């Protein structure tokens, strides 16, 4: 049990670092870690959001304090993002795991290709 707690602590550290450096990468790492730990797919996605949200708030606070962005930079995206978050949270249960896996994989591939071709 102690070994698992140490493993989870290091995984959490990696999630925080990746999230702070790359944004969405922390969530991807979190979902994969949770799935490998035996968490069911949909629960892994939902739990990942719950883990990444406070990590993102901490990182955003530090970035804001250091002048990396202004709150006004975010305002245009927040209403649509909030609506999308509500939509996604309500419909996650209704989408079969097969499609969740495929959509998630396609999103990762799309993001990877975009980053590689820039």
C-alpha positions as CSV (number, residue, x, y, z in Angstrom):
1,X,0.0,0.0,0.0
2,X,2.8,2.4,0.8
3,X,4.5,1.7,-2.5
4,X,1.2,2.6,-4.3
5,X,1.0,5.9,-2.4
6,X,4.6,6.8,-3.5
7,X,3.8,5.8,-7.1
8,X,0.6,8.0,-7.0
9,X,2.6,10.9,-5.5
10,X,5.2,10.7,-8.3
11,X,2.4,10.3,-10.9
12,X,0.7,13.4,-9.4
13,X,3.9,15.3,-9.6
14,X,4.3,14.3,-13.3
15,X,0.7,15.3,-14.0
16,X,1.3,18.7,-12.4
17,X,4.5,19.4,-14.3
18,X,3.1,18.3,-17.7
19,X,-0.1,20.2,-17.1
20,X,1.8,23.4,-16.2
21,X,4.2,23.1,-19.2
22,X,1.8,21.9,-21.9
23,X,-1.8,22.3,-20.7
24,X,-3.8,19.4,-22.1
25,X,-0.9,17.0,-21.8
26,X,-1.5,16.7,-18.0
27,X,-5.0,15.5,-18.6
28,X,-3.9,12.9,-21.2
29,X,-1.3,11.6,-18.8
30,X,-3.8,11.5,-16.0
31,X,-6.4,9.5,-18.0
32,X,-3.8,7.0,-19.1
33,X,-2.4,6.6,-15.5
34,X,-5.9,6.1,-14.1
35,X,-6.9,3.5,-16.7
36,X,-3.7,1.6,-16.0
37,X,-4.5,1.7,-12.3
38,X,-7.8,-0.1,-13.0
39,X,-10.2,2.9,-13.1
40,X,-13.0,2.4,-15.7
41,X,-12.6,4.5,-18.8
42,X,-15.4,7.1,-18.2
43,X,-14.5,7.4,-14.6
44,X,-10.9,8.0,-15.6
45,X,-11.9,10.9,-17.9
46,X,-14.1,12.4,-15.2
47,X,-11.5,11.9,-12.5
48,X,-8.9,13.4,-14.7
49,X,-10.9,16.7,-15.0
50,X,-11.3,16.8,-11.2
51,X,-7.5,16.3,-10.8
52,X,-6.4,18.7,-13.5
53,X,-8.8,21.5,-12.5
54,X,-7.0,22.5,-9.3
55,X,-3.6,21.9,-10.9
56,X,-4.6,24.3,-13.7
57,X,-5.9,26.9,-11.3
58,X,-2.6,26.8,-9.4
59,X,-0.6,27.1,-12.6
60,X,-2.8,29.8,-14.0
61,X,-2.5,31.8,-10.8
62,X,1.3,31.6,-11.0
63,X,1.3,32.5,-14.7
64,X,-1.1,35.5,-14.0
65,X,1.1,36.6,-11.1
66,X,4.2,36.5,-13.4
67,X,2.4,38.4,-16.1
68,X,2.3,35.5,-18.6
69,X,-1.3,36.4,-19.6
70,X,-4.1,38.8,-18.7
71,X,-7.5,37.7,-17.6
72,X,-9.0,39.6,-20.5
73,X,-7.2,37.1,-22.8
74,X,-9.5,34.4,-21.5
75,X,-12.9,36.1,-21.4
76,X,-13.9,35.5,-25.0
77,X,-13.5,31.7,-24.5
78,X,-15.1,31.2,-21.1
79,X,-18.8,31.3,-22.1
80,X,-18.4,28.7,-24.9
81,X,-16.0,26.7,-22.8
82,X,-18.5,26.6,-19.9
83,X,-21.3,25.5,-22.2
84,X,-19.1,22.8,-23.7
85,X,-18.1,21.6,-20.3
86,X,-21.7,21.2,-19.3
87,X,-22.5,19.4,-22.5
88,X,-19.5,17.1,-22.2
89,X,-20.2,16.2,-18.6
90,X,-23.8,15.3,-19.2
91,X,-23.2,13.3,-22.3
92,X,-20.1,11.3,-21.2
93,X,-22.3,8.6,-19.7
94,X,-24.4,8.3,-22.8
95,X,-21.5,7.7,-25.2
96,X,-20.2,4.1,-25.5
97,X,-16.7,3.4,-24.3
98,X,-15.7,2.4,-27.9
99,X,-16.5,5.8,-29.2
100,X,-14.8,7.6,-26.2
101,X,-11.6,5.7,-26.9
102,X,-11.7,6.5,-30.7
103,X,-12.6,10.2,-30.1
104,X,-9.8,10.5,-27.5
105,X,-7.3,8.8,-29.8
106,X,-8.2,11.0,-32.8
107,X,-7.9,14.1,-30.6
108,X,-4.4,13.1,-29.5
109,X,-3.4,12.2,-33.1
110,X,-4.8,15.5,-34.4
111,X,-3.0,17.6,-31.7
112,X,0.3,15.6,-32.3
113,X,0.2,16.2,-36.1
114,X,-0.6,19.9,-35.6
115,X,2.4,20.3,-33.2
116,X,4.7,18.3,-35.5
117,X,3.9,20.3,-38.6
118,X,4.2,23.7,-37.1
